[in-house]
């Protein structure tokens, strides 16, 4: 096990990519704090982790709320004695399977802008701030931010507020990496592409496979397929392992060649 007897907090880990990350960390020896807003989904992930023989604890907390975030990190340290890994995964464009987020700036309301910036960028800031306090005392820690390829490109398939928020995550990562490196803390980011992590992408990908029609999104993926949540989780495990001990302030793109930099 590459991460034996370490403690991780994974935000937004009740489903999708976050769930895959939490389970992958557990399989590599982590005890995990599972975070989200849906208690039933969190408890399901906790059960799966405990079945691997690792400890797990559900904490319902809104990452946009500083008080709840601080209580979550404090509870982690009270229960497990430390925090070794923080994965800032909570986020999203706030669309639904039937309602896409606005793709042009004129359609973005101030309320929608604030919500997307808060969940994706403010949440990453608050969780990082709370975790770094303990990691500095420990003189060790790993922070991995889940950004998006939307931060890397201008494309009308994404939304302007989501692109701005995820680009902000990368800027925050670069600053914090410089600030806390002297304390033995590594801070990195991952930019996923199209991942089978929700009903909308699953539906679109199934339609593409069923019809074989040209598609403005999927035809630009060099590997010819969408990714799996486990393919993001494996990169998180790598960045949290000793194999990545000399990597910090770096962004890894995991998009099947949709964006090449």
Long-range contacts (C-beta under 8 A, 24 or more apart in sequence): 1-27, 1-28, 1-29, 2-28, 2-29, 2-237, 2-241, 2-242, 2-243, 3-28, 3-29, 3-30, 3-85, 3-237, 3-240, 3-241, 4-28, 4-29, 5-29, 5-31, 6-30, 6-31, 6-84, 6-85, 6-240, 7-31, 7-32, 7-33, 7-76, 7-80, 7-81, 7-82, 7-83, 7-84, 7-85, 8-32, 8-33, 8-83, 8-84, 8-85, 8-86, 8-87, 8-240, 9-33, 9-35, 9-72, 9-73, 9-76, 9-83, 9-85, 9-86, 9-87, 9-127, 9-131, 10-34, 10-35, 10-87, 10-89, 11-35, 11-36, 11-63, 11-86, 11-87, 11-88, 11-89, 11-90, 11-123, 11-127, 12-36, 12-63, 12-89, 12-90, 12-91, 13-42, 13-45, 13-87, 13-89, 14-38, 14-41, 14-42, 14-44, 14-45, 15-41, 15-45, 15-197, 16-195, 16-197, 16-198, 16-229, 17-89, 17-146, 17-192, 17-195, 17-197, 17-229, 17-232, 17-233, 18-87, 18-89, 18-90, 18-146, 19-45, 19-229, 20-197, 20-228, 20-229, 20-230, 20-232, 20-233, 21-87, 21-89, 21-146, 21-229, 21-232, 21-233, 21-236, 22-49, 22-56, 23-48, 23-49, 23-52, 23-233, 24-230, 24-233, 24-234, 24-236, 24-237, 25-85, 25-87, 25-233, 25-236, 25-237, 25-240, 26-52, 26-54, 26-56, 27-52, 28-237, 28-241, 29-54, 30-54, 30-84, 30-85, 31-55, 31-56, 31-80, 32-56, 32-57, 33-57, 33-58, 33-59, 33-72, 33-75, 33-76, 33-80, 34-58, 34-59, 35-59, 35-60, 35-61, 35-63, 35-72, 35-90, 36-60, 36-90, 37-62, 55-80, 63-88, 63-90, 63-119, 63-122, 63-123, 63-124, 63-126, 63-127, 64-118, 64-119, 64-122, 64-123, 64-126, 65-126, 66-126, 69-123, 69-126, 69-127, 69-130, 70-126, 70-130, 72-130, 73-127, 73-130, 73-131, 73-133, 73-134, 74-130, 77-134, 82-134, 82-138, 83-131, 83-134, 83-135, 83-138, 83-141, 84-138, 84-140, 84-141, 84-142, 85-141, 85-142, 85-143, 85-144, 85-240, 86-127, 86-128, 86-131, 86-141, 86-142, 86-143, 86-144, 87-143, 87-144, 87-145, 87-146, 87-236, 88-123, 88-124, 88-127, 88-128, 88-143, 88-144, 88-145, 88-146, 88-169, 89-146, 90-119, 90-123, 91-119, 91-120, 91-123, 91-124, 91-146, 91-148, 91-165, 91-166, 92-116, 92-119, 92-120, 92-162, 93-158, 93-159, 93-161, 93-162, 94-119, 95-159, 95-200, 96-200, 97-198, 97-199, 97-200, 97-203, 101-159, 101-161, 101-162, 102-159, 102-160, 103-156, 103-157, 103-158, 103-159, 103-160, 104-156, 104-160, 105-160, 108-159, 108-160, 108-161, 112-161, 113-161, 116-159, 116-161, 116-162, 116-165, 117-161, 117-164, 117-165, 117-168, 119-165, 120-162, 120-165, 120-166, 120-168, 120-169, 121-165, 121-166, 121-168, 121-169, 121-172, 124-169, 124-172, 125-172, 128-172, 128-176, 128-187, 132-176, 132-180, 132-185, 135-180, 135-183, 135-185, 136-180, 136-183, 136-185, 139-183, 139-184, 140-183, 140-184, 140-185, 141-180, 141-183, 141-184, 141-185, 141-186, 142-185, 142-186, 142-239, 142-240, 143-173, 143-176, 143-185, 143-186, 143-187, 143-188, 144-187, 144-188, 144-189, 144-190, 144-236, 144-239, 144-240, 145-169, 145-170, 145-172, 145-173, 145-187, 145-188, 145-189, 145-190, 146-189, 146-190, 146-192, 146-232, 147-173, 147-189, 147-190, 147-191, 147-192, 147-251, 148-191, 148-192, 149-191, 149-192, 149-193, 149-253, 149-255, 149-258, 149-259, 151-191, 152-191, 152-253, 152-259, 152-261, 153-259, 157-216, 157-217, 166-191, 170-251, 173-249, 173-251, 174-249, 177-248, 177-249, 178-249, 181-248, 181-249, 185-248, 186-239, 186-244, 186-245, 186-247, 186-248, 187-248, 187-249, 188-239, 188-244, 188-247, 188-248, 188-249, 188-250, 188-251, 188-252, 189-250, 189-251, 189-252, 190-232, 190-235, 190-236, 190-239, 190-251, 190-252, 190-253, 190-254, 191-251, 191-252, 191-253, 191-254, 191-255, 191-259, 192-227, 192-232, 192-254, 192-255, 193-221, 193-226, 193-227, 193-253, 193-254, 193-255, 193-256, 193-258, 193-259, 194-218, 194-221, 194-226, 194-227, 194-255, 194-256, 194-258, 195-226, 195-227, 195-228, 195-229, 195-231, 195-232, 196-226, 196-227, 196-228, 196-229, 197-229, 201-226, 220-258, 221-255, 221-256, 221-257, 221-258, 222-256, 222-257, 222-258, 222-260, 223-256, 223-257, 224-256, 225-256, 226-256, 227-254, 227-255, 227-256
